[in-house]
Every structure is written in C-alpha cells, then in structure tokens.
C-alpha cells in the first residue's frame, strides 16, 4: 500500500500497486498479485527455476522427449535420455540412420 504514479491517468494515487500489470511482473508465464508484491508461477508441465524464480522450465509431464526416450526431472528441467538403438538426435528428434548405397 502507499502512493504510486498511475501511468494511465498520469496522477499519483493511493492503493496497492499491481506489479503484474507491467511486463507480467517479470514472470515468464503466470504472475499473481499479492498484498506485498507478486509471485511468479508456471503453467502445467512446467516448474519454477530454483535459480531464477521468474523463469519456467519444462518438466517430464510436458512430454518434451522423443517417444521411447526416458525423461528425468532435474533441478534445471526435463532431461532426455539417449535415442533408441539405431537412431540419433538430429537436433529436433530421434531419427533413423540412413544406410549408404
């Protein structure tokens, strides 16, 4: 609470500042206004990064890995295992090796 400048009416007004109204409070996904500040949170399948509470990282529940690849949740987000035998990671997904003619 206190007085703050309201950019819309260009006046000084009393009340609580809603930090979420400006650049989503600095939150990557969800900003919730609170009595003393605001809180960042993430949508389903994402988790708050413990090193940067404004950032969201993917979790295994968002299925970020190629089908058949093991997913492990880590403090830095989902970590995908190796591609199945006979396939390689092409930067987007697991692909089959093409035999040379």
C-alpha positions as CSV (number, residue, x, y, z in Angstrom):
1,X,0.0,0.0,0.0
2,X,1.0,3.6,-0.4
3,X,1.1,6.1,-3.2
4,X,2.2,5.4,-6.7
5,X,2.1,7.0,-10.1
6,X,-0.7,5.7,-12.3
7,X,0.6,5.9,-15.9
8,X,-3.0,5.6,-17.3
9,X,-4.4,8.6,-15.5
10,X,-1.0,10.3,-15.1
11,X,-1.7,11.1,-11.5
12,X,-0.4,10.0,-8.1
13,X,-3.0,7.6,-6.4
14,X,-3.3,5.7,-3.2
15,X,-3.6,2.0,-3.1
16,X,-1.7,-1.2,-3.8
17,X,0.5,-1.5,-6.9
18,X,-0.3,-4.5,-9.1
19,X,3.2,-5.4,-10.4
20,X,1.7,-8.0,-12.7
21,X,0.3,-5.2,-14.9
22,X,3.7,-4.1,-16.1
23,X,5.6,-6.7,-18.2
24,X,3.8,-9.5,-16.4
25,X,5.8,-8.6,-13.2
26,X,8.9,-10.0,-14.9
27,X,7.4,-13.5,-14.8
28,X,7.8,-15.8,-17.8
29,X,4.3,-17.4,-17.6
30,X,2.0,-16.6,-14.6
31,X,2.0,-13.6,-12.4
32,X,-0.2,-13.4,-9.3
33,X,-0.5,-10.0,-7.5
34,X,-0.2,-10.3,-3.7
35,X,-0.6,-8.0,-0.7
36,X,3.2,-7.3,-0.5
37,X,4.4,-7.8,-4.1
38,X,3.8,-10.6,-6.5
39,X,4.5,-14.2,-7.2
40,X,5.6,-16.0,-10.4
41,X,4.4,-19.5,-11.2
42,X,4.2,-21.8,-14.2
43,X,1.6,-23.5,-16.3
44,X,1.0,-27.3,-16.1
45,X,4.0,-29.2,-17.4
46,X,6.4,-26.5,-16.2
47,X,8.2,-25.7,-12.9
48,X,9.7,-22.5,-11.5
49,X,13.5,-22.5,-12.0
50,X,15.0,-22.5,-8.5
51,X,17.9,-20.3,-9.7
52,X,15.6,-17.7,-11.4
53,X,12.2,-17.6,-9.8
54,X,10.8,-15.6,-12.8
55,X,11.7,-18.4,-15.3
56,X,9.8,-21.6,-16.0
57,X,11.5,-24.9,-17.1
58,X,9.8,-27.9,-18.7
59,X,9.1,-31.0,-16.7
60,X,8.6,-34.5,-17.9
61,X,4.9,-34.2,-17.6
62,X,5.0,-31.9,-20.6
63,X,6.4,-34.8,-22.7
64,X,9.5,-32.9,-24.0
65,X,11.4,-36.1,-25.1
66,X,11.0,-38.2,-28.2
67,X,8.7,-41.2,-28.0
68,X,10.6,-44.1,-26.3
69,X,13.2,-41.9,-24.7
70,X,13.5,-41.8,-20.9
71,X,12.8,-38.5,-19.3
72,X,14.2,-37.4,-15.9
73,X,13.1,-34.3,-14.0
74,X,16.2,-32.4,-12.8
75,X,16.6,-29.0,-11.0
76,X,17.3,-27.5,-14.4
77,X,14.2,-29.0,-16.1
78,X,13.5,-32.2,-18.0
79,X,16.5,-34.2,-19.2
80,X,16.0,-36.6,-22.1
81,X,18.0,-39.8,-22.3
82,X,19.6,-41.3,-25.4
83,X,17.7,-42.1,-28.6
84,X,16.8,-45.8,-29.1
85,X,19.4,-48.1,-30.7
86,X,19.9,-47.3,-34.4
87,X,18.7,-43.7,-34.1
88,X,20.5,-40.4,-33.4
89,X,19.5,-37.0,-32.2
90,X,19.2,-34.6,-35.2
91,X,18.6,-31.5,-33.0
92,X,14.8,-31.9,-33.0
93,X,14.0,-35.6,-32.5
94,X,15.4,-39.1,-32.8
95,X,16.0,-40.1,-36.5
96,X,16.9,-43.3,-38.1
97,X,20.3,-43.7,-39.6
98,X,20.1,-43.9,-43.4
99,X,22.4,-46.6,-44.8
100,X,24.8,-45.6,-47.5
101,X,24.3,-47.0,-51.0
